[in-house]
Amino acid sequence: MKPVGPRDAALEVLLELIEQGRALDEILATSKFTARGLAGRDLALCRELSWGVCRWYFELRRLLAPRLRKPLRARDRDVEIILLLGVYQLLVMDVKPHAAVHQSVEQTRARGKSWAAGLVNAVLRGLVREGIDRASLDASRAYPEWMIARVRADWGERAAGVLANGTDRAPMTLRVDLRRVARDGMLETLAKAGIAASAHATVDSAICLAEAVGVDELPGFEQGLLSVQDAAAQLAAPLLDCTAGARVLDACAAPGGKTAHLLQHYPEIDLDALDIAPRRLERVAQNLRRIGLSARLITGDAAQPATWHEGEPYDAILADVPCSASGVMRRHPDIRLLRRESDIMPLVERQAELVDALWTLLKPGGRLLYCTCSIFLAENRCQVERFLQRHDDARVIDPGKRSDWLPQQPGAQILTGEQGMDGFYYALLAKAPGQ
Ligand SMILES: C[S@@+](CC[C@H](N)C(=O)[O-])C[C@H]1O[C@@H](n2cnc3c(N)ncnc32)[C@H](O)[C@@H]1O
């Protein structure tokens, strides 16, 4: 098998993403690149290039468009991606101009597209000559037009900040198992291991690392003292407020970040963890094995409880429903390319179906925590507003004040980047007690 270098691998990854609509993580998880010798620093560079081009894709294209006399044909998408990789290296990675230009030209030739070598050379040199630099990139425009329009319509004067924050790199945030170790103690342990970290300003269980590290370098990770989880996601378990012995359902559980937190936070609950995807449910099992706690794992469709639910209704339900993931684009920059505007309404309808079905499984007097990692009102505030109109026996519990979220009517919204957090929405719903 022909070995592959990091730039060619990044080109192949991006082509596959754009042409086949597959996610970056999914493409890189296949062994085809490692089988061709991509490892260590080269693998890291391939990741940096492909993740980085996705992060800036729409803005880099905007910069390129006036510099191409006519748009490239679909069959020359590889040439366009070579140009995007070149511009990204020049502007964001600060690669020396002659090196970035030379590599891009050689890469074009190696694809058998010598006719485009002059074009690549001229466009990249032109950018260098014009003094275009990182400051020329507008982070708030690094999205498809429909996304920019939706965020503006939803968030008005806050929109530019939300969009700019969404182009940043997300910090690596850890959750401490506070039942077993204090956060200060964990910070000392990390410092001794040479890992720079600080306490999160608003979430008690969260620690932010100055730089990302491999989980195998984290002291206490294998024992479950530390887990990787964004600080906004760490609010779910405490918000659900479960009592000892409660019967609880984590309805969309995989990969199990919140399942694990629920069990660590409330060791005495009886937890069912449900997911529709059996392979993703295996990741929940792995996560629980690591932290040494257990739940009943169920493969099933939360919208069809009759197919999997037997026995008692639940005291509490966590509904972390599938969503646009528009709040986690810092971690998954490919969402900007993969998500279509036409995906949103079907998602909203699916969420409504899920939460309606789950409501039937809740005991009178029970609580359901609805959450998404979305910043779109349609999936959040508007979704819950409509739910309340459909269900006379539902009322929303006031989420209270926090400096890191915006109270909504109903629920609360964390906007991307607020206190370094992902974009998240929470609404806690209570079912009327039985008569
Ligand atoms: C946002 S993710 C959940 C993340 C998870 N709660 C965590 O904290 O790690 C949504 C999950 O819902 C699952 N899902 C989608 N449709 C479902 C359905 N109809 N019933 C149950 N699970 C579903 C997906 O497979 C996915 O794992």
The ligand as an SDF file (V2000), in Angstrom:
LIG
                    3D

 27 29  0  0  0  0  0  0  0  0999 V2000
  -26.7550   14.1390   22.0150 C   0  0  0  0  0  0  0  0  0  0  0  0
  -26.4260   12.4540   21.8930 S   0  0  0  0  0  0  0  0  0  0  0  0
  -26.4510   11.9780   23.5740 C   0  0  0  0  0  0  0  0  0  0  0  0
  -25.1850   12.2720   24.3290 C   0  0  0  0  0  0  0  0  0  0  0  0
  -25.1680   11.6060   25.6800 C   0  0  0  0  0  0  0  0  0  0  0  0
  -26.3280   11.9230   26.4710 N   0  0  0  0  0  0  0  0  0  0  0  0
  -23.9250   11.9450   26.4700 C   0  0  0  0  0  0  0  0  0  0  0  0
  -23.9610   12.8200   27.3350 O   0  0  0  0  0  0  0  0  0  0  0  0
  -22.8910   11.3170   26.2370 O   0  0  0  0  0  0  0  0  0  0  0  0
  -27.9420   11.8220   21.3070 C   0  0  0  0  0  0  0  0  0  0  0  0
  -28.0440   10.3140   21.3360 C   0  0  0  0  0  0  0  0  0  0  0  0
  -29.4060    9.9840   21.0300 O   0  0  0  0  0  0  0  0  0  0  0  0
  -29.4340    8.7590   20.3740 C   0  0  0  0  0  0  0  0  0  0  0  0
  -30.7500    8.6580   19.7320 N   0  0  0  0  0  0  0  0  0  0  0  0
  -31.1690    9.2240   18.5700 C   0  0  0  0  0  0  0  0  0  0  0  0
  -32.4600    8.9100   18.3420 N   0  0  0  0  0  0  0  0  0  0  0  0
  -32.8590    8.1280   19.3760 C   0  0  0  0  0  0  0  0  0  0  0  0
  -34.0770    7.4890   19.6920 C   0  0  0  0  0  0  0  0  0  0  0  0
  -35.1380    7.5890   18.8800 N   0  0  0  0  0  0  0  0  0  0  0  0
  -34.1360    6.7500   20.8240 N   0  0  0  0  0  0  0  0  0  0  0  0
  -33.0530    6.6370   21.6350 C   0  0  0  0  0  0  0  0  0  0  0  0
  -31.8700    7.2240   21.3710 N   0  0  0  0  0  0  0  0  0  0  0  0
  -31.7750    7.9690   20.2640 C   0  0  0  0  0  0  0  0  0  0  0  0
  -28.2410    8.8260   19.4310 C   0  0  0  0  0  0  0  0  0  0  0  0
  -27.8370    7.5300   19.0480 O   0  0  0  0  0  0  0  0  0  0  0  0
  -27.2110    9.5560   20.3110 C   0  0  0  0  0  0  0  0  0  0  0  0
  -26.3850    8.6290   20.9420 O   0  0  0  0  0  0  0  0  0  0  0  0
  1  2  1  0
  2  3  1  0
  2 10  1  0
  3  4  1  0
  4  5  1  0
  5  6  1  0
  5  7  1  0
  7  8  2  0
  7  9  1  0
 10 11  1  0
 11 12  1  0
 11 26  1  0
 12 13  1  0
 13 14  1  0
 13 24  1  0
 14 15  1  0
 14 23  1  0
 15 16  2  0
 16 17  1  0
 17 18  1  0
 17 23  2  0
 18 19  1  0
 18 20  2  0
 20 21  1  0
 21 22  2  0
 22 23  1  0
 24 25  1  0
 24 26  1  0
 26 27  1  0
M  CHG  2   2   1   9  -1
M  END
$$$$
